[in-house]
Amino acid sequence: FFGYLLSSEAETNCPHSLLTRGHCLNAMGKKVVDLNVGGCHYQTGVDTLQRYPSPMFADLLNTSDKAKSVASVFVDLDGEAFKYVLIWMRHGQLVPISEEMAARVFLVAKELQLHALSACVMSQSQKVKVSQLMLDQRLRSCQVHQTPIVMHGADLSGLFFSGYDLRSASLVACNLSHALLVGADLTGANLSRAGLVRADLSKAVLTDVNLHGADLSGVDLRERQLQSLNLNNCNLFEADLASTDLSKADLSNANLSNANLSGADFSDAKVTNLNLVGAQLQGSTWASVDFSNRDLSHFDFANCDLSGANFSNTNLSYTNLANANLSNANFSSADLTHANLSGTVLAGAVLKGCRLTSADMSQTQLPARDFTKCDLTGTNLSHCNLANADLSQANLSHANLSGAQLTCVKLTEAILEGTVLTGATLAGVDLQKRQFPGRDLSGCNFSSATLTGADLSGANLSGTMLEGTTLAQADCTRANFRQASLRGAQAPKCDFSDADLHSADLSEANFTQASFRGASLQLCCLFSANLQEATVSDACFDEAQLAGAVLAHVDLHGRALRGRDLSHTDLSNANLSETDLTGANLSSANLVKADLSKAELRGANLCNANLSEAILTATDLTGAQLLNCDMVRVVLKGHDLSGGHFTGANLRYSDLSDANLTGTNLSLGDLSHTDLRGACLVRSKLSGANLTQAELFGADLSEADFEGSRLVGVNLTGRDLRHSRLARADLSRAVMSGMDLSGAQLADADLSNADLGGANLAEADLRGACLVGADLREVRLHEERTGRPAVLARARLTGQDLRNRDFSCVDLSGADLYNTDLSEGNLTGAKLVGAKLAG
C-alpha cells in the first residue's frame, strides 16, 4: 500500500503536486511524517503511528528512515476513512460515525492490522438495532471496496436481504429472525450462532455456509441443495426440510424434532446425538448413515432410502419400514419385532442376529430372476420388482404388471398382448417398433427406454415418465401426454399431431423436425427444449414455459406471446412477424436474423439479447430494455426509439438514420460505423460510447452527453455542439472545422490531429486536452461580446504553430507548449504558471 517517490525540483515547486515532504522536525523537536493517503494529506508525529502495533506502519517508518531522498509517502487506502483511524490512534477512542463510514474504517483497520480498532468499530455497530438504511449503506460500502460484510452480533431481525450478495459475509451471532433472505447469495458465509427463527431463506444460495449452532426453528428449507453443510448443534425445531439434499452434512447434536424431513436426502450425514423425535421421515434418504445403538422404535421410515445404513444393536421394534430401500443395510443384533418390512428391498442386507418376531415382509423385492420362455399368461405381478429380469420369449398376454418394476428387463420376442402396464417402470427397456395403439400406459416409467418407431397413437400416457426416452419417428398422434415428463427425451421427427401435452414437462428434450400440428401445449414446460425446424401450425402454446428453448427456424407468425418468459431462447431465423411480444422477457435470447417485422415489443426485456441482422421493419420497440443488446447490422431507419435503454448495446454497422433517439440512453454502446444521418439525438446519453467512423451528417446532437465517448475520425461539421459535454472524449482526427464549440466541456479530451480550423472555442473548457497536431488555424478563443476566453490549463499544444494568435487572458497554466511557436502573439494577461515553454 505504500509508495515512496523521489523528489525533484519541478515536483516540489509544482502547485498541483500531491507530494509532501517525508520526515521533518516540528517546533518542539518531535519527528513528524507527512502522509498522502488516497489523495488526502495528513501530518502526524511518528510516536502516534507507533502507539498501536501495526506491521505496515512499522515497515513504513523503517523504510522512510533509510530512504533519505524520499520526499513523500503515499498510502493507497481510503483517505477519508483514514482520518478516523488517525483520531483513534491519537486519542484511543473512536468518535461517533455513520454506519457507512464505520464499514470503511473497519476495512482500513483490517488492512493496517489494527485489531483493537476493528474490535472497537464492531462493538459500536452492535449497540444499535440496524435499520434497513444502515444495512444497505454498509453493503454498498462493502461492494465499493470489494470486501464481504462483517457484522457480528448485530440485530438484523426483520430486515430485507432478498437478492443481496452476501458471499463470505461474517454474521456470527447476529439476530436474523424473520429476516427476508429470498434469493440472497450466502455462499461461504459464516452464520454460526446466528438466530434465524422463521427467516425466509427461499431460493437463497447456501453453498458452504457455516450454520454451526444457529437457530433455524420453523425455517422453510424445502427442496434445497445443502450438501456437506455444517449444522452441528443447530436447532431445526419444526423446520421444513422436505425434499432437501443434506447429504454429507454435519448434523451432530442437531435438533430436528417435529421437523418435516419427508423426501430429504441425508446420505452419508453425521447424525451423532441427532434428535428426530416427532420428525416426519417418509420418503427420506439415509443412505450409509450410522444409526447404531439408537432407539428408533415406532419411527416411520416408510418409502425411505436406507441403503447401506448401519442399524446394528438398534431398537426398531414397531418401526414402519414399508417400501423402504434396505439394500446392503446392517441389521446385526437389531430388534425388528413387529416392524413393517413389506415391499422393502433387502438385497445384500445383513440380518445376522437380528430379531424379526411378527415382522411383515410381504412384497419384498427379488430382482434379476430368469423367466425366459415362461408362460405368465394372466399372472398377477403387480408391484413386483423384476428389475434386470430376463423375460425373453415369455408369454405375458393379459398379465397384470401394473406398478411393477421392470427396469432394464429383457422383453425380446415377449408376448405383450393385453398386458396391463399401468404405472409400471420400464426404464431402459428396448421397445422399438412395439405396438401400443390406444393402450393405457398412464403412470408408466419409460425413462431412458427405446421406443423408436413405436406406435403410441391414441395411447393414454398421462403422468408417464419418459425422461431420456428415445421416441425418434414414433407415432404419437392423438396420444394423451398430460402431465407426462419427457425431460431430455430424444424425439426427432416424432409425430405429435393433435396430441394432448397439457402441463407436460418437455424441458431439454430434442424435437427437431417434429410435428406438433394442432397439438395442445398449454402450460407445458419447454425450458431448453430443441424445436428447431419443428412444425407448430395450429398448436396451442398458451402459458407454456419457453425460456431457453430452441425455436430456430420455427414459424410463430402472429402468435400472442405477451408477457412470456423467453429468456435465453434461440429464436434465430424464426418468423415472429406481427407477433405480440409486449412485456415479454427476451433477455439473452438469440434473435439473429429473426423476422420481427410489425412485431409488438413494447416494454419487452431484450437485455443481452442478440438481434444481429434481425428484420425490424415497423417493429414497435417503445419502452423496450435493450441493455448490452447485440444489434449488429439492424435497420432501424426512422424508428421512434426516444427514451430507450440501449446501455452497452452493440449497434455496429446498423442503420439508425432519421431515427428519433431523443433522451435515449446509448452510453457505453458500440455505434462504430453506424448510420446516424438525420437522427435526433437531443439530450441522448452517449457517455463512453464508441462512435468511431459513425455517420452523423444532419444529426441533431444538441444537449447530448458525449463524455468519455470515442469519436475518432468522425465528421461533425455543421453540428451544434455549443455547451456540449465532451470531457474525456476521444476526438482524434475528428473533423470539426468552422464549428461552434463555444462553452463546450472538452476537459481532458483527445483532439490530436483534429480539424478545428476556424472553429469557435470561446469559453470552451480545454483543461488537460490534447491538441497535438490539431489544425488550429483561425480558431477563435474569445467570446465576441464579453471577451471571455477558452481555458487551456494543462492542455498539450506541443509543436503547434500559434503565431499571431490572441491568447490574452487565456489560462495556459501547466500547459505543454514545448516547441510551440507563439511569436508575435498576444499573451497579455495570460496565465503561464507551470507552463512548459522549452523550445
N, C-alpha and C positions, 0 to 999 in steps of 0.2 A: 503493500500500500504506500510505501514511502519512496519518493524520488528525490535525488539530490542534483541540482542544476548548477553548472559552473557559471560564475559571474563574468560579465563583460561590461565595458563602459557604456555601450549602447543600451544594454538591458537595464542597467542601474538608473540611467537618466530617462528612460522611456516612461512617460506619464501613465501609459496604459499597462505597464508591466504588472503581472500578478506576483512577481517575485519580491521577497523582502530579505533583509539581512538574516544570517544564521544566528550565532551566539553573540551577545554583547553584554556589557555590564550596565546596570541601571545606576541611578544616583547613589543608592545605598550599597553598591558593590555586589549586588546579587546577580547571579548569572541568569540571563534572560534568553529565551528562544522565541523566534518568530515562526509561526506555522501558517501554511496555506492549506486549509482543509476543504477540499472540494470547491475551491474558489472563494471561501470565506477566510479572512485573515484574523489570526489571534496572536496575542503576545502574552506569555506567561513565564513564571520562573521555573527553572529546572527542578527545584525542590518540589513544586506542585506535581510535575509529571512523575516524580519518584515516590510520591506519597503512597500510592497504591501499586502493588506489583503488577506489571504488565510486560510480558516478554517483548512485545512490539515496541513499547516506549523505550525499554532498555536498549534494544537494537538501534533505535533512532538516535538516542543520545550518544551511544558509543561510536556510531558511525560518523555523526556530525562532529564529534570531538577530533576524530582522526582526519576528516576531510577539511583541511584548512582553507581550501578555495571554495568551500560551499557558501553560496550567497542566499540560498533559500531552501526550505524544507517543504516538500509537497506531500500531503497525506490524502490519498484517494478514498475518502469516506464522505458520508453525509455531513456537509459543512454546518447546516442549520442545527441538526441534532447534536453535533459535537459541542455546541455552546453549553448545553445542559450537562454534558459529560464533564466539561471543564469546571462548571459551577460545583458539581458534586465533588470533584477532586479537590477543589479549594476549600469547601465548607463541610464536606462529609454528609450532606443531605441533599435529597432530590426536591427541587421546587415543584409546585403543582403544575402539571402539564396535561394536555389533552390526550385522549386515548390514541389518536393518530400519531401524535408526537412521541408518546410512550413507546409505541411499536418501533418507531425509527430509532429512538435512543437505545432500546433493547438490542437492536441489530448491531449498532455501533459498539455497544458494550461487549457483545459476543465476539465481534471481530478483534477487539483490543484485549480480549480475555480478561475483562474486568468483572469477575464473577460476583463480587459483592454488589456492584451496580446492577447487574442483571437481576439478582435476587430482590433488590430494592424496587426496581421497576415492576417486577412481577407481583410483589407484595402490594404495591399501590393499586394495581389493576384488580386485585382480589377483594378490595374493600367495598366495592360498589356493585350493585346489580347492573350488569352490562345491558345497555339498551341496543335496539336494532341499529340505530345510527352509529353508536360507538363500535359495534361489531363490524359493520360494513366499512367504516373508516379504517379499522385495524386491518381488515382483509385487503383493502385497496393498497394500503401501505406495504403489506407483505408482497402483494403482486408486483408493485413497482420495484421493490428490492429483490424480488425473486427468491423469497425465503418463506418457509412454512410458518403458519401462525402458531404461537405458543401462548397458552392461557391456562395455567394450572390453577385448579380450584375455583375458577370463576363461575358465577351464577349466570348461566346462559339459558335458563329454563324458558320454554315457550317461544324462543327466537326462531326466525326464518332462515334456514340454511339451504333450502331447496335449490339444487343445481349448482351449489357452491363447490369450488375446487379447494378441498381440504386435505390434499395429499401430503403425507408426512406431518400433518398437524399434531401438536402435542397438547392434548386437552385433559391431562391427568387430573382426576378427582373433580372435574367440572360437573355442575348440575345442568344436565341437558334434558331434564324431564319435560315431556310434552313438546319438545322442540320439533320443528318441521325440517327433516333432513331428506326430503324426497329427491332422489336423483343426485344427491351430493356424492362427490368422489372422495372417499376416506381411505384411499389406498395408502397402506403403510402408516396410518395414523395411530397415535398412542392414546387410547381411551381407557386405560387401566383405572379402576376405581371410580369411573365416571357414573353418574346417575342418569340413566336413560329410560326411566319409567314412562311407559306409554308414549315414547318418542316415535315419530313417524319416519321409518327408515325405508319406506318402499322405494324400490329402484336405486337405492344408494349403493355405491361401489364399496365393498368391504374387504377387498383383497389385502391380505397381510395385515389387517388391522389388529391391534392388541387390545383385547377386552378383558384382560385378567382382572378379576374382582369387580367387574362392572355390574350394575343393577339394570337388567333388561326386563323387568317384570311387565308382563302384558304387551310386550312389543310384537308387532306383526313382521315376521321374517319368512313368510311363506315363499316357497319356490325360489329360494336364493342359492347362490354358489358360495358356500362358506368353508371350503376345504381348508384343512390344516390351520384353522383359526384357533387362537389362544383364548379359551373360555374358562380357564382354570379359576375355580372359586366364583364363577359367575352366577348371578341369581336370575333365572329364567322362569320364575314362577308365572304360570298361566300364559306364557309366551306361545305364539302360534308359529311353529316351525314346520308346518305341513309341506311335504314335498321338497324340503330344503336339503341341500347337499352339505353335510358336515363330516364327510369322510376325512379321516386322519386328524380331526380336530382334538384339542386337549380339553376334555370335559371333566377332568379330575375335580372332585369336591363340588361340582356344579349342582345347582338346584333346578330340576326340571319338573317338579311336582305340579300336577294339573296342567301341564303344557300339552299342546296339540302337536304330536310328532308323527301323525299319520302320513305315510309316504316319504318320510325323511330318510336320508342316507347317512348312516353313522359308521360306514365301513372303516375298519382299522382305527377307530377313535379310541382315545384313552378315557375309560369310564370308571376309574378308581373312585369309590365312595360316591358315585353318581346317584342322586335322589330322583327316582322315577315314580314315586307314589302318586297315583291318580292320573298319570300321564296317558294320553291316547297314543297307542303304539301301532294301530292297524296299518298294515302295508308298509311299514318302515323297514329299512335295510340296516342290519347289524353285522355284516359280513366280517369275519375274522376278529370280532370283538371279544374281549376276555370278561365273561360273566361268572367265572369260577368262584365257588364258595359264597354265592349270593342267595338271598331268599327272594325268589320271583314267583312264589305261589300266587295263583289266582290272577296273574297278569294276562293281558290279551295281546298275543303276538300273531293274531290271525293275518294271513297273507303277507307276513313279513319275510324278508330275506335274511336268514340267519346262517347262511353257508359259511363253514369254517369257524363258526363261533365256538368258544370254549365254555361248556356248561358243567365241567367236572365238579362233583360234590355240590351241585346247585339244587335247591329245592324248587321244582317246577310242578308240584302237585296242583291239580285242578287248573293248570295253565292252559289257555286256548292257543294251540299251535296249528289250527286248521289251515290247510293250503299253504303252509309256510315252506320255504326252501331250507332244508336242514342238511343238504349235501355236505359231506366232509366235516360236519359238526362233531364235537367231542362231548358225549353224554356219559362218560365213565363215572360210575358211582353216583349219578344224578338220580333224583327222586321224581319220576314221571307218573306217579299214581293219579288215576282219573284224568290224565292230560288228554286233550283232544288233538290227535295227530292225523285226522282224516285229510286225504288229498295232499299230504306232505311229500316232499322229495327227500329221500333218505339215502341216496346213492353216496357210498363212501363214508357214511356217518359211523362214529364209534359209539357202540351201545354197551360195551363191556361193563358189567357190574351195575347197570342202572336198574331201577325198579319201574316196571310198566304195568303194574297192577291196575286193572279196569281202564286201561288207556284205550282210546278209539283210534284205530289205524286204518280205517276204511279209505278206499280210493288213493292208496299210496301209489307213487309213480314207479313204473318199471320200464324204462326206455330201452331202445336198441334190441328189441326182440325180432326174430326172424319168422315172418308169416308168408314166405314165398309159396305161391300156388295154393294157399289156404282158401277154403270155401267159408266165407264170412257173410253169406247171404242173410240179410235181415238181422245181423248181430247188433246188439246194443253196446257200442263202445263210447258212449257219450262221456265226455270229460276225462277220458283215459289219456295217459301220456304214452304216446307211441313215437316220440321223437327219435329220429335216426333208424326207425324200424324199416325192415325190407318187406314191402307189400307187392313186390313184382309178381305179375300174373295172378294176383289174388282176386277172388270174386267178392266185391264189396257192394254188389247191387242191393239197393234198399236197406243197406246197413245204416245204423244211426251213429254218425260220427260228430254229432253236434257238440261243440265245445271241446272237441278232442285236440290234443297236442300232436300235430303231425309235422313238426319242423324237420325239414331235410329227409323226410321219408322217401323211399323209392316206390314209385307207382307205375313203373314201366309195364305196359300192357295190362294194367289192373282194370277191372270192370267197375265203372262208377255209375252205372245206370240206376237212376232213382236214389242214389246215395244222399243222405241228409248231411250237409256240411255246414249248417248254420252255426256261426260262431266258432268254427274250427280254426286252428292255427296251421297254415300251410306255408309258413315262411321257408323260403329257399327251395321249394318243391318245383320240379320240372313239369309244367302243364302245357307245353307247346301244342298248339292246334287242337286242344281239348274242346269239346262241345258242351257249353253250359247255357244254351239259349233259354231265357225265361226262368232260370233256376233261382232259388232263394239262397243267396250266399251272404246274406246280411250278417254283419259282425265277424266275418271271417278275417283271418290274418294271412295275407298273401305277401308279406314283406319279403323282398328280395326273391320272390318266386318268378318263374319264367312263364309268361302267358303269351308269348309271341304267336301271332296269328290265331289266337283263341277266339271262339265265338261266344261273346258275352251279351249279345243283343237281347234287350228286354230283360236282362237279369236284375235281380234285386241285390245291390251291393252297398246298401245304405249302412253307414257306420263301419264299413270294411277297411282294414288296414292294408294298404298297397304301397307302403313306403319302400322305395328302391326296387319296386317290381318292374319287370320288363313287359311292356304291352305293345311293342312295335307291331304295327299293321293289324292290331286286334280290332275286332268288330264290336264296338261298344254303343252302337246306335240304340237310342231309346232306353238305355240302361239307367238304373237309379243309383247314383253315387252320393246321395245326400249324406252330409257329414262324414263322408269317407275321407281317408288320408292317403293321398297319392304323393306325399312328400318325397322328392328325389326320384320319382318314377321315371322310367325311360319309355316314352310313348310316341316316338316319331312316326308320322303318317298314320296314327291311330284315328279311327273314325268315331267321334263323339256326337255326331249329328243327332239333334233332338234329345240328347241325354240330359238328365237332371243332376247337376253338380252343385246344387244349392248348399251353401255352407261347407263345401268340401275344402280340404287342405291340399292345394296343388303347388305349394311352395317348392322351389328348387327343382321342379320336375322338367323334363325335356319333352316339349310338344311341337318340335319343329315340323312344319308342313302338315300338322294335324288338322282335322276338320272339326269345327265347333258350330257348324251351321245350325241355327235355331236352338242351340243349347242354352240351358239356364245356368248362368254362372253367378247368380245373386249371392252376395255375402261370402263368396268363396275367397280363399287366400291364394294369391298368385305371386307371393313375395319371391323374387329372384327366379321365377319360372321362365323357361325359354319357349316363347311362342313365335319365334322367327318364322316368317312366311306362312303362319297358320291362317286358316280361313275362319273368320268370325262373323260373317254376314248373318244378320238377324239374331245374333247371340245377345243375351241379356247380361250386362256387366254391373247391374245396379248394386252399389255399395260393395263391390268386390275390392279386395286389397291388391293393389297393383304395384306397390313400391318395390323397386329393384327388379321388376320383371323385364324380360327381353321381348320387346314388341316390334323389333326391327322389321321393316317392310310390311307391317300389318296395316290394313285399311280400317281406320277409325273415323272416317269421314262423318261429320255431323253428329258425333256422339255427345251425350251430356255427361261430362266429367267434372262438373262444377264442384270445387272444394275437395277434390280427391287427392289422396297421397300418392304421388307418382315419383317420389324422390328416388334417385339412383336408377330410375327406369331407363332401359335402352329403347328409344323411340326413333333411332336413326332410320332415315328414309321412310318413316311411317307417314301415312296420309292422315293428317289431323286438320285438314281444311274444314272451315266452318264448325269446328268442334268447340264446345263451350268448356273452357278451362278456367273460368272465373274463380279466383281464390285458390286454385289448385296448388299443391306443393310439388314443384318440379325441380327442387334443389338437387344439384349433382346429376340431373338427368342428361342422357345423351340424345340430343335432338339434331345431330349432324344431318344435313340435307333433308330434314323433315319438312313436309309441306304444311305450313301453319297459315296459309292464306285465308283471310277473313275469319281466323280463329279469335275467340274471346279469351284474352289473358289478363283481364282486369284484376289487379291486386294479386296476381299469381306470384309465387315464390320461385324465382329462377336462379337463385344464388348458386354459383359454382356449376351451373348447367353449361352444356356445350351446344351452342346454336350455330356453329360454323356452317356457312353456306345454306342455312335454313331459308325456306321461302317464307317471307313475312309480308307479303303483299296484303295491304289493308288489314293487317293484324292489329287488334286493339291491345296495346301494352300499357294503358293508363294505370298508374299506381303499381306497376309490377316491380318486384325486387330483383335486380339484376347484378348484385354484388359479385365480383370475381367471375362474372359470366364470360364464357368464351364465345365471341360473336365475330369471328374472322370471316371477312368477305360477305357479310349480310347486307341486304339492301333495305334501308330504312328511309329512303328518299321521301321528303315531305311529311314524315310521320310526326305526330304530336307526342313528344317524349318529355314535355315540361314537368318539372318536379320529380323526374325519375331518379332511381337509385342505381347508378352504374359504377359504384366504387370498385376499383380494381378490375373492371371489365376489360376484356381483350377485344378491341374493335378494329384491329389492323386490317387495312385494305377494304374497309367497309364503306358503303355509300350512305352518308348522312346529309347529303346536300339538301338544302331548303327545309331541313327538319327543325322543329320547334324544341329547343333544348333549354328554354328559359328556366333558370333555377335548378337545372339538372345537376346531380352530383356525379361527376366523372373523375373525381380525384383518384390518383394512383392508377388510373386506367391507361391502357396502351392504345393510342389513337394514331400511331405512326402510319403514314401513307393513307390515312383516312380522308375521304372527300367530304369536307365541311363547307363547301362553297354555298353561299347564300343562307347558311344555317343561322338561327337565332340563338346565341349563347349568352344572352343578357343574364347577369347575376349567376351564371353557372359556376360550379366549383370544379376547377381543373388543377388543383394543387397536387404536385407530384406526378402529374400525368405526362405521358410521352407523346408529343405531337410532332415528332421528327418527320419532316417531309409531308406533313399534312397540308391539304389544300384548304385555304381559308379565304379565298377571294370572295368578296361580297358578304362575308360573315359578320354578324353584329356581335362584337366582343365587349361591349360596354358593361362595366361593373363586374366583369368576370374575374375570378380568382385564379391566377396562374402561378401562385407562389410555389417555388421549387419545381416547376414543370420543366419539361425538356422540349425546346422549340428550335432545335438545331436545323439551320438552313431553311427555316420557314419564311415564306414571303408574307409579311404583314403590312405591306404598303397599302395605304388608304384606310387602314383600320383605326378606329377611335380608341386609343389606349391612354387617354388622359386620366390621371389619378389611378391608373390600373395597378393591381398588386402583382408584381413580377419579381419580388425578392427571391434570391437564390435560384432564379430560373436560369436555364442554360439556353442562351440566345446566340450562341456562337454561329457565325456565318449567316445569321438571320438578316433578311432584307427589310429595313425599316426607314429607307431614305425618304426625307420630306415628311415624316410622321410627326404628329403632335403627341409627345410623351411628357408634356408638362405635368408636374406634380406626381409622376409615376413613381411607384415604390420599386426601385431596382437595386436595393442594397444587396451586396454580395452576389449579384447576378453575373453570369459569364457572357460578356458581349464581345469576346475576342473575334476579330475578323468580321464583325457585323457591319453591315452597310447602314450607317447613320447619317449619311450626307444630307445636310440641310434640315435635319430633324430638330424639333423644338424640345430641348431638355430643361427648360426653365423650371426651377423649383423641384426638379426631379431628385430623388434620393438615390445617389450612386455610391454611397459609402461601401468601400470594400469591393466594388465592382471591378471586373477585369475588362479593360478596354484595349488590350494589346492587339495591334494590327487592325483595329476598327477604323472605318472610314468616318472621320470627324470633320470633314470639310463643311464649312458654313453652318456648323452646329450652333444653335442658339442656347446660351446658358443663363440668360436673364429674362425674367418676366417683363414683357414690354411695358406694362402700365406701372407696376410697382418697383421694377428693377430687382426683384428678389432672385438670387442666383440658385443654381443647382448645387448640391452638396456632393463633393468628390473626395471626402476624407477617406484615407486608406485605399483609394482607387489605384489600380495598376494602369499607368499610362506610358509604360516603358517604350522608348524609341519612337514616340509619336511626333509628328510634325505639327506643332501648335503655334507656329509663327503668326504674329499679328492678331492673336486671339485676345478677347476681352475676358480676363479672369478676375476682374475687380470684385472684391468682397467674397470671392468663392472660397469655400473651405477645402483646402488641399492638405490639411494636416495629416501627416503619416502617409501621404500618397507616394507611390513609387514613380518618380519622374526621371529615372535613370536613362541617360542618353536622349532625353526628350528636348526638342528644340522649342524654347519659349522666347526666342529673340523677338524684339520689337512688340512683345505682348504687353497688355495692361494688367499688372498684378497689384494695382492699388488696393489696399485693404484686404488682400488675400491672406488666408491663414496657411502658413507653411511649416508650422511646428511639427518636427519629427519627419518632415518630408525628405525623401531620398533624392538629392539633386546632383549626385555624382554624374559626371559626363555631360 
